[in-house]
Amino acid sequence: MDKESKEIISILLLIFLPIILFFASFLLGRYPIVPFDVINTLLCPIFPQCEVSPTITTIVFEIRLPRILGAFVVGSSLAMAGVAFQSIFKNPLVSSDLLGVSNGAGFGAALAILISGVGVVTQIFAFIFGIISVSITYMLSKAYKSGGILVLVLSGVAISAFFSALVSAIKFVADPNDKLPEIVYWLMGSLASVTVDKLIMILVPVALGMIILFALRWNMNLLAMGDEEAQSLGINPSRVRLLIIIGCTLLTSAAVSISGIIGWIGLVIPHMARMVVGSDNRILIPASLSLGASFLLLIDNISRALISIEIPIGVLTAIIGVPIFLYLLKRGYSEWA
C-alpha cells in the first residue's frame, strides 16, 4: 500500500470513527435500544410527525446524549491540550495537566463538595481553581526571568503538588460517611453526572480554547524549531506560548470541571495521533480532537457496559492507557516533535 493510500485511509478513519462510536454508544446500557429507534428518536425534533416511545426519548435525550457529548468534549479537549503542550515544550512526556490545572480543579471541586455539595457549585469551583493554579504557575515562572521554559515546567510540578496536598487535607477533614466518598469518586473521574446544563456552562471556554489552538497550530510548528528560529520568522515566542497556555488551560479546566480528573488521555492520544498523521500540528491538532473524543467515548462505553456497577473512567484510562503507552515505547516511537 503506497503512502497516498495510507493517508486517505487515515483521514477516513479519523472522520468516521467518532461518528460510528457516537451512534453505537446509544445502543449500550441497561435498557437496550435498537438502531432504528435511535435514529427515529434523534430525527423526531426535525420530523415531528414521527412516533417514539416516551421512555426511549427520555433515555436518548436526557441520559445518553449528554453523556456521549460529554465524552466527546472532554476527550477532545484533553487530547488537544496534550498535543499543544508537547509541541511548545518539546517534551514527549508532557500532558494536559502539566501546569497544575487538574490538581487545582480537583482542589476546587473538593472544597465545593465540602462546603456545599451542590453540583453546579462544584463545577464552577473546579473551573475557577484550575485557572487559578495555572495563573500561579505562570506568575511564579515570571519571577525568575532567566529560567524560561524549564522554570515554568518546574513551577507547574510544584503547584500541582501543593494543590494535591490541599486535596489530601480536605479529604482528611471531610465526613467519612458523606462528603469523603463523594470527593473520592469525583477525583476518580466519571461522566455519569453530565447534563445538558453542565455542557452549556462550559461551551464558551471550550470554544475559545479550541479556536485559539486551531488558529495557532501553524505557530506551534515554528516553536518546535526553537525560539530563535521562530523569532527570525516574525513570531513572538513568549506571546504565542502564553496564548497557547491560555487555550490549553481553558480546555482542560472546562473538561475537568464536568468529568473529574481523567488521566493519560493528554499523554497517550498525542502519540497515537502522531503515528497516524505525523508531527505537523496543522493536521495533528484536528486528528487529536478526533482520536481523543473516540478514545474517551470507547472507555466510557466500557465503563457502562462491562459490569453492573459503573467503573470510574479515570481508573479505566490508566489501566488501558499504560499498556498503550508502553507499546508505543516498544515500537521505538521517538519522532514526536
Phi and psi in degrees as GROMACS dihedral restraints (atoms count N, CA, C in turn):
[ dihedral_restraints ]
;  ai    aj    ak    al  type     phi  dphi    fc
    3     4     5     6     1   -76.0    20    10
    4     5     6     7     1   171.8    20    10
    6     7     8     9     1   -64.6    20    10
    7     8     9    10     1   -39.8    20    10
    9    10    11    12     1   -63.7    20    10
   10    11    12    13     1   -39.6    20    10
   12    13    14    15     1   -65.7    20    10
   13    14    15    16     1   -39.9    20    10
   15    16    17    18     1   -63.2    20    10
   16    17    18    19     1   -39.7    20    10
   18    19    20    21     1   -65.2    20    10
   19    20    21    22     1   -40.0    20    10
   21    22    23    24     1   -65.0    20    10
   22    23    24    25     1   -42.9    20    10
   24    25    26    27     1   -63.5    20    10
   25    26    27    28     1   -40.9    20    10
   27    28    29    30     1   -62.8    20    10
   28    29    30    31     1   -43.3    20    10
   30    31    32    33     1   -64.5    20    10
   31    32    33    34     1   -43.9    20    10
   33    34    35    36     1   -62.9    20    10
   34    35    36    37     1   -38.9    20    10
   36    37    38    39     1   -61.9    20    10
   37    38    39    40     1   -45.7    20    10
   39    40    41    42     1   -66.9    20    10
   40    41    42    43     1   -28.1    20    10
   42    43    44    45     1   -80.7    20    10
   43    44    45    46     1   -46.5    20    10
   45    46    47    48     1   -91.1    20    10
   46    47    48    49     1   -21.7    20    10
   48    49    50    51     1   -59.9    20    10
   49    50    51    52     1   -51.1    20    10
   51    52    53    54     1   -64.6    20    10
   52    53    54    55     1   -31.9    20    10
   54    55    56    57     1   -66.7    20    10
   55    56    57    58     1   -44.3    20    10
   57    58    59    60     1   -63.5    20    10
   58    59    60    61     1   -44.7    20    10
   60    61    62    63     1   -66.6    20    10
   61    62    63    64     1   -32.1    20    10
   63    64    65    66     1   -58.9    20    10
   64    65    66    67     1   -51.4    20    10
   66    67    68    69     1   -73.2    20    10
   67    68    69    70     1   -35.8    20    10
   69    70    71    72     1   -65.3    20    10
   70    71    72    73     1   -29.8    20    10
   72    73    74    75     1   -67.4    20    10
   73    74    75    76     1   -26.8    20    10
   75    76    77    78     1   -67.5    20    10
   76    77    78    79     1   -21.0    20    10
   78    79    80    81     1   -86.2    20    10
   79    80    81    82     1   -14.5    20    10
   81    82    83    84     1   -95.4    20    10
   82    83    84    85     1   141.7    20    10
   84    85    86    87     1   145.8    20    10
   85    86    87    88     1   175.6    20    10
   87    88    89    90     1   -69.5    20    10
   88    89    90    91     1   -26.6    20    10
   90    91    92    93     1  -103.5    20    10
   91    92    93    94     1   107.3    20    10
   93    94    95    96     1   -70.7    20    10
   94    95    96    97     1   139.9    20    10
   96    97    98    99     1  -131.0    20    10
   97    98    99   100     1   133.6    20    10
   99   100   101   102     1   -81.6    20    10
  100   101   102   103     1   155.1    20    10
  102   103   104   105     1   -56.0    20    10
  103   104   105   106     1   -37.8    20    10
  105   106   107   108     1   -60.9    20    10
  106   107   108   109     1   -42.4    20    10
  108   109   110   111     1   -64.9    20    10
  109   110   111   112     1   -36.4    20    10
  111   112   113   114     1   -64.3    20    10
  112   113   114   115     1   -50.1    20    10
  114   115   116   117     1   -62.3    20    10
  115   116   117   118     1   -43.3    20    10
  117   118   119   120     1   -62.6    20    10
  118   119   120   121     1   -40.6    20    10
  120   121   122   123     1   -68.3    20    10
  121   122   123   124     1   -42.4    20    10
  123   124   125   126     1   -66.7    20    10
  124   125   126   127     1   -29.1    20    10
  126   127   128   129     1   -87.7    20    10
  127   128   129   130     1   -11.6    20    10
  129   130   131   132     1   -57.9    20    10
  130   131   132   133     1   -40.2    20    10
  132   133   134   135     1   -61.1    20    10
  133   134   135   136     1   -25.5    20    10
  135   136   137   138     1   -85.9    20    10
  136   137   138   139     1   -38.5    20    10
  138   139   140   141     1  -118.0    20    10
  139   140   141   142     1    86.7    20    10
  141   142   143   144     1   -61.7    20    10
  142   143   144   145     1   -18.2    20    10
  144   145   146   147     1   -75.2    20    10
  145   146   147   148     1    -9.5    20    10
  147   148   149   150     1   -71.6    20    10
  148   149   150   151     1   155.4    20    10
  150   151   152   153     1  -112.2    20    10
  151   152   153   154     1   124.8    20    10
  153   154   155   156     1  -135.7    20    10
  154   155   156   157     1   143.8    20    10
  156   157   158   159     1   -64.3    20    10
  157   158   159   160     1   134.7    20    10
  159   160   161   162     1   -58.7    20    10
  160   161   162   163     1   -34.1    20    10
  162   163   164   165     1   -64.6    20    10
  163   164   165   166     1   -46.0    20    10
  165   166   167   168     1   -65.7    20    10
  166   167   168   169     1   -39.4    20    10
  168   169   170   171     1   -59.9    20    10
  169   170   171   172     1   -43.3    20    10
  171   172   173   174     1   -63.9    20    10
  172   173   174   175     1   -44.5    20    10
  174   175   176   177     1   -63.6    20    10
  175   176   177   178     1   -44.3    20    10
  177   178   179   180     1   -70.0    20    10
  178   179   180   181     1   -50.6    20    10
  180   181   182   183     1   -88.0    20    10
  181   182   183   184     1   -29.9    20    10
  183   184   185   186     1  -102.1    20    10
  184   185   186   187     1   -21.2    20    10
  186   187   188   189     1  -112.1    20    10
  187   188   189   190     1   -57.0    20    10
  189   190   191   192     1   -84.9    20    10
  190   191   192   193     1   -39.7    20    10
  192   193   194   195     1   -61.9    20    10
  193   194   195   196     1   -48.0    20    10
  195   196   197   198     1   -59.5    20    10
  196   197   198   199     1   -37.7    20    10
  198   199   200   201     1   -68.5    20    10
  199   200   201   202     1   -40.8    20    10
  201   202   203   204     1   -64.7    20    10
  202   203   204   205     1   -45.9    20    10
  204   205   206   207     1   -63.2    20    10
  205   206   207   208     1   -37.2    20    10
  207   208   209   210     1   -61.6    20    10
  208   209   210   211     1   -42.0    20    10
  210   211   212   213     1   -62.8    20    10
  211   212   213   214     1   -41.1    20    10
  213   214   215   216     1   -62.3    20    10
  214   215   216   217     1   -47.3    20    10
  216   217   218   219     1   -66.1    20    10
  217   218   219   220     1   -48.1    20    10
  219   220   221   222     1   -66.4    20    10
  220   221   222   223     1   -47.9    20    10
  222   223   224   225     1   -61.9    20    10
  223   224   225   226     1   -46.1    20    10
  225   226   227   228     1   -67.5    20    10
  226   227   228   229     1   -38.2    20    10
  228   229   230   231     1   -65.1    20    10
  229   230   231   232     1   -48.2    20    10
  231   232   233   234     1   -65.3    20    10
  232   233   234   235     1   -39.0    20    10
  234   235   236   237     1   -67.6    20    10
  235   236   237   238     1   -44.3    20    10
  237   238   239   240     1   -64.0    20    10
  238   239   240   241     1   -41.5    20    10
  240   241   242   243     1   -64.1    20    10
  241   242   243   244     1   -39.6    20    10
  243   244   245   246     1   -63.1    20    10
  244   245   246   247     1   -43.3    20    10
  246   247   248   249     1   -61.1    20    10
  247   248   249   250     1   -47.0    20    10
  249   250   251   252     1   -62.3    20    10
  250   251   252   253     1   -44.1    20    10
  252   253   254   255     1   -65.6    20    10
  253   254   255   256     1   -43.0    20    10
  255   256   257   258     1   -61.5    20    10
  256   257   258   259     1   -33.4    20    10
  258   259   260   261     1   -73.3    20    10
  259   260   261   262     1   -49.7    20    10
  261   262   263   264     1   -76.9    20    10
  262   263   264   265     1   -25.1    20    10
  264   265   266   267     1   -96.1    20    10
  265   266   267   268     1    -5.1    20    10
  267   268   269   270     1    52.0    20    10
  268   269   270   271     1    48.3    20    10
  270   271   272   273     1  -141.1    20    10
  271   272   273   274     1   122.7    20    10
  273   274   275   276     1   -74.4    20    10
  274   275   276   277     1    -9.7    20    10
  276   277   278   279     1   -99.1    20    10
  277   278   279   280     1     5.5    20    10
  279   280   281   282     1   -81.7    20    10
  280   281   282   283     1   143.5    20    10
  282   283   284   285     1  -130.9    20    10
  283   284   285   286     1  -178.7    20    10
  285   286   287   288     1   -67.2    20    10
  286   287   288   289     1   -18.4    20    10
  288   289   290   291     1  -102.5    20    10
  289   290   291   292     1    24.6    20    10
  291   292   293   294     1   -56.4    20    10
  292   293   294   295     1   -41.9    20    10
  294   295   296   297     1   -94.7    20    10
  295   296   297   298     1    17.3    20    10
  297   298   299   300     1    92.2    20    10
  298   299   300   301     1     9.7    20    10
  300   301   302   303     1   -65.7    20    10
  301   302   303   304     1   -38.7    20    10
  303   304   305   306     1   -68.3    20    10
  304   305   306   307     1   -46.4    20    10
  306   307   308   309     1   -69.5    20    10
  307   308   309   310     1   -32.2    20    10
  309   310   311   312     1   -64.2    20    10
  310   311   312   313     1   -44.0    20    10
  312   313   314   315     1   -65.5    20    10
  313   314   315   316     1   -37.3    20    10
  315   316   317   318     1   -62.8    20    10
  316   317   318   319     1   -39.6    20    10
  318   319   320   321     1   -64.9    20    10
  319   320   321   322     1   -43.1    20    10
  321   322   323   324     1   -60.5    20    10
  322   323   324   325     1   -42.5    20    10
  324   325   326   327     1   -66.6    20    10
  325   326   327   328     1   -43.6    20    10
  327   328   329   330     1   -63.1    20    10
  328   329   330   331     1   -40.3    20    10
  330   331   332   333     1   -64.4    20    10
  331   332   333   334     1   -42.1    20    10
  333   334   335   336     1   -65.3    20    10
  334   335   336   337     1   -41.6    20    10
  336   337   338   339     1   -63.8    20    10
  337   338   339   340     1   -38.0    20    10
  339   340   341   342     1   -66.6    20    10
  340   341   342   343     1   -40.1    20    10
  342   343   344   345     1   -96.3    20    10
  343   344   345   346     1   -19.8    20    10
  345   346   347   348     1  -137.5    20    10
  346   347   348   349     1   -48.2    20    10
  348   349   350   351     1    81.7    20    10
  349   350   351   352     1     0.0    20    10
  351   352   353   354     1   -80.5    20    10
  352   353   354   355     1   134.0    20    10
  354   355   356   357     1   -60.2    20    10
  355   356   357   358     1   -41.8    20    10
  357   358   359   360     1   -65.2    20    10
  358   359   360   361     1   -41.8    20    10
  360   361   362   363     1   -62.4    20    10
  361   362   363   364     1   -41.1    20    10
  363   364   365   366     1   -59.6    20    10
  364   365   366   367     1   -45.1    20    10
  366   367   368   369     1   -62.8    20    10
  367   368   369   370     1   -44.3    20    10
  369   370   371   372     1   -65.4    20    10
  370   371   372   373     1   -45.4    20    10
  372   373   374   375     1   -62.4    20    10
  373   374   375   376     1   -42.0    20    10
  375   376   377   378     1   -61.5    20    10
  376   377   378   379     1   -44.8    20    10
  378   379   380   381     1   -64.6    20    10
  379   380   381   382     1   -46.1    20    10
  381   382   383   384     1   -65.0    20    10
  382   383   384   385     1   -46.5    20    10
  384   385   386   387     1   -71.6    20    10
  385   386   387   388     1   -25.4    20    10
  387   388   389   390     1   -62.8    20    10
  388   389   390   391     1   -42.9    20    10
  390   391   392   393     1   -69.4    20    10
  391   392   393   394     1   -39.9    20    10
  393   394   395   396     1   -61.0    20    10
  394   395   396   397     1   -42.8    20    10
  396   397   398   399     1   -62.6    20    10
  397   398   399   400     1   -42.2    20    10
  399   400   401   402     1   -68.8    20    10
  400   401   402   403     1   -36.8    20    10
  402   403   404   405     1   -62.1    20    10
  403   404   405   406     1   -42.5    20    10
  405   406   407   408     1   -63.5    20    10
  406   407   408   409     1   -43.0    20    10
  408   409   410   411     1   -58.3    20    10
  409   410   411   412     1   -46.2    20    10
  411   412   413   414     1   -67.0    20    10
  412   413   414   415     1   -41.6    20    10
  414   415   416   417     1   -66.1    20    10
  415   416   417   418     1   -36.8    20    10
  417   418   419   420     1   -63.2    20    10
  418   419   420   421     1   -41.6    20    10
  420   421   422   423     1   -65.2    20    10
  421   422   423   424     1   -32.7    20    10
  423   424   425   426     1   -73.9    20    10
  424   425   426   427     1   -18.1    20    10
  426   427   428   429     1   -69.0    20    10
  427   428   429   430     1   -21.7    20    10
  429   430   431   432     1  -111.9    20    10
  430   431   432   433     1    90.9    20    10
  432   433   434   435     1   -64.7    20    10
  433   434   435   436     1   -25.0    20    10
  435   436   437   438     1   -95.1    20    10
  436   437   438   439     1     2.3    20    10
  438   439   440   441     1   -79.5    20    10
  439   440   441   442     1   -40.1    20    10
  441   442   443   444     1    70.0    20    10
  442   443   444   445     1  -146.3    20    10
  444   445   446   447     1   -64.3    20    10
  445   446   447   448     1   -38.4    20    10
  447   448   449   450     1   -59.7    20    10
  448   449   450   451     1   -44.2    20    10
  450   451   452   453     1   -66.2    20    10
  451   452   453   454     1   -36.4    20    10
  453   454   455   456     1   -62.3    20    10
  454   455   456   457     1   -44.3    20    10
  456   457   458   459     1   -65.7    20    10
  457   458   459   460     1   -44.8    20    10
  459   460   461   462     1   -66.0    20    10
  460   461   462   463     1   -35.6    20    10
  462   463   464   465     1   -63.6    20    10
  463   464   465   466     1   -39.4    20    10
  465   466   467   468     1   -61.9    20    10
  466   467   468   469     1   -41.3    20    10
  468   469   470   471     1   -62.8    20    10
  469   470   471   472     1   -43.1    20    10
  471   472   473   474     1   -66.3    20    10
  472   473   474   475     1   -46.3    20    10
  474   475   476   477     1   -65.8    20    10
  475   476   477   478     1   -37.7    20    10
  477   478   479   480     1   -61.7    20    10
  478   479   480   481     1   -43.3    20    10
  480   481   482   483     1   -66.1    20    10
  481   482   483   484     1   -36.8    20    10
  483   484   485   486     1   -62.6    20    10
  484   485   486   487     1   -49.0    20    10
  486   487   488   489     1   -69.1    20    10
  487   488   489   490     1   -30.7    20    10
  489   490   491   492     1   -62.9    20    10
  490   491   492   493     1   -39.1    20    10
  492   493   494   495     1   -65.7    20    10
  493   494   495   496     1   -38.0    20    10
  495   496   497   498     1   -65.8    20    10
  496   497   498   499     1   -37.4    20    10
  498   499   500   501     1   -62.6    20    10
  499   500   501   502     1   -42.7    20    10
  501   502   503   504     1   -61.7    20    10
  502   503   504   505     1   -38.1    20    10
  504   505   506   507     1   -65.1    20    10
  505   506   507   508     1   -40.4    20    10
  507   508   509   510     1   -65.8    20    10
  508   509   510   511     1   -41.0    20    10
  510   511   512   513     1   -63.6    20    10
  511   512   513   514     1   -31.9    20    10
  513   514   515   516     1   -67.2    20    10
  514   515   516   517     1   -37.1    20    10
  516   517   518   519     1   -94.5    20    10
  517   518   519   520     1    -7.1    20    10
  519   520   521   522     1   -73.5    20    10
  520   521   522   523     1   152.4    20    10
  522   523   524   525     1   -63.5    20    10
  523   524   525   526     1   117.7    20    10
  525   526   527   528     1   -66.2    20    10
  526   527   528   529     1   -18.2    20    10
  528   529   530   531     1   -96.3    20    10
  529   530   531   532     1   -12.3    20    10
  531   532   533   534     1  -132.2    20    10
  532   533   534   535     1   -69.1    20    10
  534   535   536   537     1   -72.8    20    10
  535   536   537   538     1   -40.8    20    10
  537   538   539   540     1   -59.9    20    10
  538   539   540   541     1   -48.1    20    10
  540   541   542   543     1   -59.7    20    10
  541   542   543   544     1   -36.8    20    10
  543   544   545   546     1   -66.5    20    10
  544   545   546   547     1   -40.7    20    10
  546   547   548   549     1   -64.4    20    10
  547   548   549   550     1   -46.6    20    10
  549   550   551   552     1   -62.2    20    10
  550   551   552   553     1   -42.6    20    10
  552   553   554   555     1   -65.5    20    10
  553   554   555   556     1   -39.8    20    10
  555   556   557   558     1   -63.0    20    10
  556   557   558   559     1   -42.7    20    10
  558   559   560   561     1   -65.7    20    10
  559   560   561   562     1   -25.4    20    10
  561   562   563   564     1   -79.3    20    10
  562   563   564   565     1   -12.9    20    10
  564   565   566   567     1    86.0    20    10
  565   566   567   568     1   130.7    20    10
  567   568   569   570     1  -164.3    20    10
  568   569   570   571     1   152.7    20    10
  570   571   572   573     1  -109.6    20    10
  571   572   573   574     1    10.4    20    10
  573   574   575   576     1   -64.7    20    10
  574   575   576   577     1   -29.8    20    10
  576   577   578   579     1   -98.8    20    10
  577   578   579   580     1     8.6    20    10
  579   580   581   582     1   -70.4    20    10
  580   581   582   583     1   131.8    20    10
  582   583   584   585     1  -128.1    20    10
  583   584   585   586     1   169.5    20    10
  585   586   587   588     1   -61.6    20    10
  586   587   588   589     1   -39.6    20    10
  588   589   590   591     1   -61.6    20    10
  589   590   591   592     1   -41.5    20    10
  591   592   593   594     1   -65.8    20    10
  592   593   594   595     1   -38.2    20    10
  594   595   596   597     1   -66.0    20    10
  595   596   597   598     1   -39.1    20    10
  597   598   599   600     1   -63.9    20    10
  598   599   600   601     1   -35.7    20    10
  600   601   602   603     1   -65.2    20    10
  601   602   603   604     1   -29.8    20    10
  603   604   605   606     1  -100.7    20    10
  604   605   606   607     1     4.9    20    10
  606   607   608   609     1   -60.4    20    10
  607   608   609   610     1   -45.3    20    10
  609   610   611   612     1   -66.1    20    10
  610   611   612   613     1   -52.1    20    10
  612   613   614   615     1   -62.6    20    10
  613   614   615   616     1   -36.2    20    10
  615   616   617   618     1   -65.6    20    10
  616   617   618   619     1   -44.9    20    10
  618   619   620   621     1   -62.1    20    10
  619   620   621   622     1   -43.7    20    10
  621   622   623   624     1   -63.2    20    10
  622   623   624   625     1   -44.5    20    10
  624   625   626   627     1   -61.6    20    10
  625   626   627   628     1   -44.1    20    10
  627   628   629   630     1   -67.6    20    10
  628   629   630   631     1   -38.7    20    10
  630   631   632   633     1   -62.5    20    10
  631   632   633   634     1   -42.9    20    10
  633   634   635   636     1   -61.6    20    10
  634   635   636   637     1   -47.5    20    10
  636   637   638   639     1   -68.5    20    10
  637   638   639   640     1   -38.9    20    10
  639   640   641   642     1   -65.3    20    10
  640   641   642   643     1   -39.8    20    10
  642   643   644   645     1   -69.9    20    10
  643   644   645   646     1   -28.9    20    10
  645   646   647   648     1  -104.9    20    10
  646   647   648   649     1    11.3    20    10
  648   649   650   651     1   -68.0    20    10
  649   650   651   652     1   -25.6    20    10
  651   652   653   654     1   -68.1    20    10
  652   653   654   655     1   -41.5    20    10
  654   655   656   657     1   -65.1    20    10
  655   656   657   658     1   -29.5    20    10
  657   658   659   660     1   -61.3    20    10
  658   659   660   661     1   -36.1    20    10
  660   661   662   663     1   -64.1    20    10
  661   662   663   664     1   -38.1    20    10
  663   664   665   666     1   -69.8    20    10
  664   665   666   667     1   -40.9    20    10
  666   667   668   669     1   -64.2    20    10
  667   668   669   670     1   -30.5    20    10
  669   670   671   672     1   -66.0    20    10
  670   671   672   673     1   -21.0    20    10
  672   673   674   675     1   -83.6    20    10
  673   674   675   676     1    -9.9    20    10
  675   676   677   678     1   116.2    20    10
  676   677   678   679     1   151.8    20    10
  678   679   680   681     1   -64.9    20    10
  679   680   681   682     1   -38.5    20    10
  681   682   683   684     1   -66.2    20    10
  682   683   684   685     1   -42.4    20    10
  684   685   686   687     1   -65.6    20    10
  685   686   687   688     1   -41.6    20    10
  687   688   689   690     1   -64.3    20    10
  688   689   690   691     1   -39.9    20    10
  690   691   692   693     1   -67.3    20    10
  691   692   693   694     1   -35.9    20    10
  693   694   695   696     1   -67.4    20    10
  694   695   696   697     1   -21.5    20    10
  696   697   698   699     1   -95.6    20    10
  697   698   699   700     1    11.5    20    10
  699   700   701   702     1    91.0    20    10
  700   701   702   703     1    16.5    20    10
  702   703   704   705     1  -105.0    20    10
  703   704   705   706     1   135.4    20    10
  705   706   707   708     1   -89.7    20    10
  706   707   708   709     1   100.3    20    10
  708   709   710   711     1   -57.5    20    10
  709   710   711   712     1   -43.4    20    10
  711   712   713   714     1   -64.1    20    10
  712   713   714   715     1   -43.5    20    10
  714   715   716   717     1   -67.4    20    10
  715   716   717   718     1   -44.5    20    10
  717   718   719   720     1   -65.1    20    10
  718   719   720   721     1   -40.8    20    10
  720   721   722   723     1   -64.1    20    10
  721   722   723   724     1   -38.8    20    10
  723   724   725   726     1   -64.0    20    10
  724   725   726   727     1   -42.8    20    10
  726   727   728   729     1   -62.5    20    10
  727   728   729   730     1   -40.3    20    10
  729   730   731   732     1   -66.3    20    10
  730   731   732   733     1   -40.9    20    10
  732   733   734   735     1   -61.6    20    10
  733   734   735   736     1   -40.8    20    10
  735   736   737   738     1   -62.2    20    10
  736   737   738   739     1   -45.3    20    10
  738   739   740   741     1   -61.8    20    10
  739   740   741   742     1   -44.9    20    10
  741   742   743   744     1   -64.6    20    10
  742   743   744   745     1   -38.3    20    10
  744   745   746   747     1   -66.3    20    10
  745   746   747   748     1   -42.6    20    10
  747   748   749   750     1   -60.6    20    10
  748   749   750   751     1   -44.9    20    10
  750   751   752   753     1   -64.3    20    10
  751   752   753   754     1   -48.7    20    10
  753   754   755   756     1   -68.5    20    10
  754   755   756   757     1   -43.4    20    10
  756   757   758   759     1   -62.2    20    10
  757   758   759   760     1   -43.8    20    10
  759   760   761   762     1   -63.9    20    10
  760   761   762   763     1   -42.2    20    10
  762   763   764   765     1   -65.3    20    10
  763   764   765   766     1   -47.7    20    10
  765   766   767   768     1   -65.3    20    10
  766   767   768   769     1   -31.1    20    10
  768   769   770   771     1   -64.7    20    10
  769   770   771   772     1   -25.4    20    10
  771   772   773   774     1  -105.9    20    10
  772   773   774   775     1   -13.7    20    10
  774   775   776   777     1  -119.9    20    10
  775   776   777   778     1   -14.9    20    10
  777   778   779   780     1    83.4    20    10
  778   779   780   781     1  -172.8    20    10
  780   781   782   783     1   -83.7    20    10
  781   782   783   784     1   116.2    20    10
  783   784   785   786     1  -121.0    20    10
  784   785   786   787     1   110.3    20    10
  786   787   788   789     1   -90.7    20    10
  787   788   789   790     1   171.8    20    10
  789   790   791   792     1    76.9    20    10
  790   791   792   793     1   -23.0    20    10
  792   793   794   795     1   -65.1    20    10
  793   794   795   796     1   -46.1    20    10
  795   796   797   798     1   -69.6    20    10
  796   797   798   799     1   -11.0    20    10
  798   799   800   801     1  -101.5    20    10
  799   800   801   802     1   -45.3    20    10
  801   802   803   804     1   -81.8    20    10
  802   803   804   805     1   -45.4    20    10
  804   805   806   807     1   -59.1    20    10
  805   806   807   808     1   -41.7    20    10
  807   808   809   810     1   -57.6    20    10
  808   809   810   811     1   -38.2    20    10
  810   811   812   813     1   -67.9    20    10
  811   812   813   814     1   -41.0    20    10
  813   814   815   816     1   -62.4    20    10
  814   815   816   817     1   -41.8    20    10
  816   817   818   819     1   -64.5    20    10
  817   818   819   820     1   -38.6    20    10
  819   820   821   822     1   -65.6    20    10
  820   821   822   823     1   -33.8    20    10
  822   823   824   825     1   -69.4    20    10
  823   824   825   826     1   -23.8    20    10
  825   826   827   828     1   -89.6    20    10
  826   827   828   829     1   -46.2    20    10
  828   829   830   831     1  -118.0    20    10
  829   830   831   832     1    -5.0    20    10
  831   832   833   834     1    94.5    20    10
  832   833   834   835     1  -168.4    20    10
  834   835   836   837     1  -102.6    20    10
  835   836   837   838     1     4.5    20    10
  837   838   839   840     1   -73.5    20    10
  838   839   840   841     1   113.7    20    10
  840   841   842   843     1   -64.5    20    10
  841   842   843   844     1   -20.5    20    10
  843   844   845   846     1   -62.5    20    10
  844   845   846   847     1   -33.2    20    10
  846   847   848   849     1  -100.5    20    10
  847   848   849   850     1   -31.1    20    10
  849   850   851   852     1   -65.9    20    10
  850   851   852   853     1   -37.9    20    10
  852   853   854   855     1   -61.9    20    10
  853   854   855   856     1   -53.8    20    10
  855   856   857   858     1   -64.9    20    10
  856   857   858   859     1   -32.2    20    10
  858   859   860   861     1   -65.0    20    10
  859   860   861   862     1   -39.9    20    10
  861   862   863   864     1   -66.9    20    10
  862   863   864   865     1   -36.4    20    10
  864   865   866   867     1   -56.8    20    10
  865   866   867   868     1   -47.2    20    10
  867   868   869   870     1   -67.0    20    10
  868   869   870   871     1   -48.2    20    10
  870   871   872   873     1   -68.6    20    10
  871   872   873   874     1   -38.6    20    10
  873   874   875   876     1   -63.9    20    10
  874   875   876   877     1   -44.5    20    10
  876   877   878   879     1   -63.3    20    10
  877   878   879   880     1   -43.7    20    10
  879   880   881   882     1   -66.1    20    10
  880   881   882   883     1   -41.1    20    10
  882   883   884   885     1   -64.8    20    10
  883   884   885   886     1   -47.8    20    10
  885   886   887   888     1   -69.1    20    10
  886   887   888   889     1   -34.6    20    10
  888   889   890   891     1   -64.2    20    10
  889   890   891   892     1   -40.3    20    10
  891   892   893   894     1   -64.5    20    10
  892   893   894   895     1   -43.3    20    10
  894   895   896   897     1   -63.2    20    10
  895   896   897   898     1   -41.5    20    10
  897   898   899   900     1   -64.9    20    10
  898   899   900   901     1   -38.1    20    10
  900   901   902   903     1   -63.4    20    10
  901   902   903   904     1   -38.8    20    10
  903   904   905   906     1   -65.1    20    10
  904   905   906   907     1   -42.7    20    10
  906   907   908   909     1   -64.3    20    10
  907   908   909   910     1   -30.8    20    10
  909   910   911   912     1   -82.0    20    10
  910   911   912   913     1   -33.3    20    10
  912   913   914   915     1  -105.3    20    10
  913   914   915   916     1   -14.0    20    10
  915   916   917   918     1   -67.3    20    10
  916   917   918   919     1   -51.0    20    10
  918   919   920   921     1  -135.2    20    10
  919   920   921   922     1   172.6    20    10
  921   922   923   924     1   -67.5    20    10
  922   923   924   925     1   -30.7    20    10
  924   925   926   927     1   -93.7    20    10
  925   926   927   928     1   129.9    20    10
  927   928   929   930     1   -69.7    20    10
  928   929   930   931     1   130.4    20    10
  930   931   932   933     1   -87.7    20    10
  931   932   933   934     1   132.1    20    10
  933   934   935   936     1   -56.2    20    10
  934   935   936   937     1   136.5    20    10
  936   937   938   939     1   -64.5    20    10
  937   938   939   940     1   -36.9    20    10
  939   940   941   942     1   -59.4    20    10
  940   941   942   943     1   -31.8    20    10
  942   943   944   945     1   -68.9    20    10
  943   944   945   946     1   -45.2    20    10
  945   946   947   948     1   -69.0    20    10
  946   947   948   949     1   -39.0    20    10
  948   949   950   951     1   -63.4    20    10
  949   950   951   952     1   -33.7    20    10
  951   952   953   954     1   -72.2    20    10
  952   953   954   955     1   -44.0    20    10
  954   955   956   957     1   -63.0    20    10
  955   956   957   958     1   -40.5    20    10
  957   958   959   960     1   -87.2    20    10
  958   959   960   961     1   -34.8    20    10
  960   961   962   963     1   -69.4    20    10
  961   962   963   964     1   -36.4    20    10
  963   964   965   966     1   -62.6    20    10
  964   965   966   967     1   -50.5    20    10
  966   967   968   969     1   -60.1    20    10
  967   968   969   970     1   -36.9    20    10
  969   970   971   972     1   -64.1    20    10
  970   971   972   973     1   -42.8    20    10
  972   973   974   975     1   -64.9    20    10
  973   974   975   976     1   -41.4    20    10
  975   976   977   978     1   -65.5    20    10
  976   977   978   979     1   -33.8    20    10
  978   979   980   981     1   -65.0    20    10
  979   980   981   982     1   -41.1    20    10
  981   982   983   984     1   -62.4    20    10
  982   983   984   985     1   -38.5    20    10
  984   985   986   987     1   -65.0    20    10
  985   986   987   988     1   -38.9    20    10
  987   988   989   990     1   -64.6    20    10
  988   989   990   991     1   -34.5    20    10
  990   991   992   993     1   -69.0    20    10
  991   992   993   994     1    -7.8    20    10
  993   994   995   996     1    72.1    20    10
  994   995   996   997     1    34.0    20    10
  996   997   998   999     1   -77.4    20    10
  997   998   999  1000     1   109.7    20    10
  999  1000  1001  1002     1  -127.3    20    10
 1000  1001  1002  1003     1   -16.8    20    10
 1002  1003  1004  1005     1   -84.6    20    10
 1003  1004  1005  1006     1    71.7    20    10
 1005  1006  1007  1008     1   -94.6    20    10
 1006  1007  1008  1009     1   -23.7    20    10
